[in-house]
Amino acid sequence: MMRRRDFFAALGCGVAVGLVAEEPALPQEIGAWIHINAEGLVSVFCGKCEMGQNIRTSLAQAVAEELRVPIDRLRMIMGDTALTPYDPGTFSSRTTPFMAPQLRQAAAAARELLRDLAAKKWNVEPRLLSLEAGRIVEAAGGRSLSFGELAEGRRLLRTVRADVPLRPPTDWTIAGASAPKFGAREFVTGRHVFPSDFSRPGMLHGKVLRPPAFQSKLVSLDASKARSLPGVQVIRDGDFAGVTAPDSHAAQAAVDALRAEWEHTPQQSTRAFLASLKAQCSPGVSQHTAGVIAEGLAAADRKLEAAYTLAFIAHAPLEPRAAVAELVDGRLTVWTGTTSPFGMRDELARLFHLPKERVRVIVPDVGSGFCGKSRCEAAIEAARLAKAAGRPVKLVWTREEEFTWAWFRPAGLIEICSGTRKDGALTAWELHNYNSGTNAISMPYEAPHQRIQFHPGRAPLRQGSYRALAAVANFFARETHLDEVAVALGMDALEFRLRNLKDARLRAAFLAAAESFGWGRRKPAGGHGFGIAGGFEKGAYVATCAEVALHGKDVKVVRIVTAYDCGAVINPNHLKNQIEGGALMALGGALFESIEAENGRILNPSFARYRVPRFSDAPAIEAVLINRKDQPSFGAGETPMCAVAPAIGNAIFSATGTRLRSMPMLLKN
C-alpha cells in the first residue's frame, strides 16, 4: 500500500507543504474503515467526498472485490468528520491511487478475520474456507456462514496489516467492470439531496451583505429598514454584515434593505495585470535544471522563442456554495459542500474558539466543485449567522456571488525558448512560468539542456486551485510550442514528439490516440484541421487528437479522441465519463472562458456574460482506455483535460495557418 509521502514522490511533486507533515496517522483497526452489522450489511467509512466524479461507486467496487461481497450490500459513509477517518481532502486525483488501496487493504484484512472466525468456529484450517457473495463457505463439508452471523455487529478490532495479499487486477471480477452508479435513480429523478437542498427543523435563511468591490471596508451601516421587516435579524461584526429571515426571499429583501457606506481601495484591472504580468512576478524558483542552456542553443540548427498566456477563469460549478449550520450546547454542526471536511472543521474550530471534537462537518454529495470548494466560505458565514440567531441557518450563494467571491484559476504567462537540430532532436529547453503554477511544468521529452522556473506573482483577483491546476497552462504552452517547432522543421507533429520521447507509456498513449483518430492515414478535408498533444500528470498518461472545422469566421471543434493510461482500470464506463467530462470542461478554458475585472469589480458575473461550453459546442468525443493491469490505479478527475487546449490550438493552426498562443483562443459572447 502506497504511503502519502511515496504518493507525492511518485507524482514528482515531493511532499506537499503544509499537507502531509501535519496529517495524523491513519487508524490501524479494521473497524475504523469497515463495519459489518448482524444482517451482513457492510458499512465503509471514508473521508473522501462525492463531488460528481462517482468515486463512491469505484471505491465500493474496490472494497467488494477484496471482501467478496455483492456491491449492493455495501453502504459508503463519506466526508463526515465525526464518523470517518481523517482525510486531507478530495483533490489532486488522490482518491484512486491513495484511498482505493487503503480501503482494499482494510477489506482484505476483514476478509481474513472473517475466515479466521469461521475456521475457529468449525475447528478447521482457514485455508480450507472461501468467501462467496458475503458468506464463508467450507467446500468439503458444505457448511456456510454469512458475514453478519460471524461479525454479529461487533467492531472489527484486528489491525490492518500491509502483508495481507490483495487480489491482482488480472483476477478482478467486481473491480475492473462497469458497475452501475450508486443511487443513480435518486440522481436522475431529483430525489437526491445536495447541500443546497438540505434543511433542519426551525431553520432560518441567511444572506450576507457583499461590498461593491474587493478589498472594501465597511464604514457605516443603516439597518433600520431591514430590522423592521417581519422575522428579520441583522448581524454585524466588523466588515461582516448579514441577515437571517424565515425564508430565502425575505432574507434577500432584508439584505437589499441595508444601507451601507464602503471605503474602497483602487485596484488594478485584469487587462492591466496581464499586460504587465512578468514585471509583477518574483524572481524564478528553479523547478529543474540540466546541462547548460547556452550550450544546447549553440548546438541547435533552429531556435524558437515564444510566449503563451491564459486568462483568469471561474470554476462555475453547477451548484453554488451552500451550507446549513447549527450550534447547540456548544457543539457546531455544519452540512456543506467542501472537498476538505477536516480542514473545514479545523478552521471552524479556530474561528469559533471550540475544541475540534465539538465541531462536526458533514458533506452531502456536492454538485461539483472543480477544486474551488476546498474552503467553503458559505459554511463560515452560515455558522456566524447561526451563532448570532440561536437557530440553524441555511445560506446558499447566488450565481453572481459564486462568480464574484470565489477564487479563480490564476492567469499566466509562459515563455519558452527551445533549440532543435535538423533531424528533429531537441537540444535545449528553457521555460519560465509566471504566476500560473508548477503542475506538469516538467519536460516529458528528452532535452539534454534544460532550465525550468516558476515565478510567483501577486494578482488583483483572488486566485487558487482549479481542476488540473497549472497543468492545463503548462501543457498548452509546451505542446503548442512543440507543434511550432515541428512546423518549422517540416516534420509531422506526432513523428517529432516520438523522436524526442523515451517514456514507453507516453509513447503508447500517443500511438493509441493517433491510431483511433486516423492520424497519418488521411489528410484533413478543406476547411478542417488536425492537432495532437499529450503528456504525463498525476500518475497518468494522456494523448489527445482534435479535429476542427471552419464555418465562415467561426471555428467548430468537431471531434476529440483521447487515449488514457492510468494503470489498472477500476470502472471502465466511469473512466470514460471522466474523460468525456474533462474534455467538455476543457473546451471552455480553451475557447471562451475569461473573467474580466476593473477596479475590484467583476464585469461578467453571470452565465449571460461568461461563456461556458454549450450543447452546440460539444464535439464527438472518443475515449481510448489503455488498461495496464500490471500497474497501480491512478485517478482521472484532472489529467484527461490537460491536452485538449493545445490539441485544439494546433488543429486551428492546421486549418487556418494562424497560431493562437493565448487562452481563450476564440472569445465570443
Secondary structure, DSSP 8 states (H G I E B T S, - for coil): ---HHHHHHHTTS-S-TTTTTT------BGGGTEEE-TT--EEEEE----SSS-HHHHHHHHHHHHHT--GGGEEEEESBTTTS-----S-TT-IIIIIHHHHHHHHHHHHHHHHHHHHHHHTS-GGGEEEETTEEEETTT--EEEHHHHHTT----SB--TTS----GGG-SSTTS----TTHHHHHHT-S--GGG---TT-EEEEE---SSSSEEEEEEE-HHHHTSTT-EEEEETTEEEEEESSHHHHHHHHHH-EEEEEE-----HHHHHHTTGGGB-S-EEEEEES-HHHHHHT-SEEEEEEEEE--B----SS--EEEEEEETTEEEEEE--S-HHHHHHHHHHHTT--GGGEEEE----S--TT--SS-HHHHHHHHHHHHHTS-EEEE--HHHHHHHS-BB--EEEEEEEEE-TTS-EEEEEEEEESS--TT-S--S--SEEEEEEE-B--SS-B---TTTTHHHHHHHHHHHHHHHHHHHT--HHHHHHHT---HHHHHHHHHHHHHHTBTTB---TTEEEEEEEEEETTEEEEEEEEEEEETTEEEEEEEEEEEE-SS-S-HHHHHHHHHHHHHHHHIIIII----EETTEES--STTTS----GGG--EEEEEE---TTS-----SSGGGTTHHHHHHHHHHHHHS----EESSS---
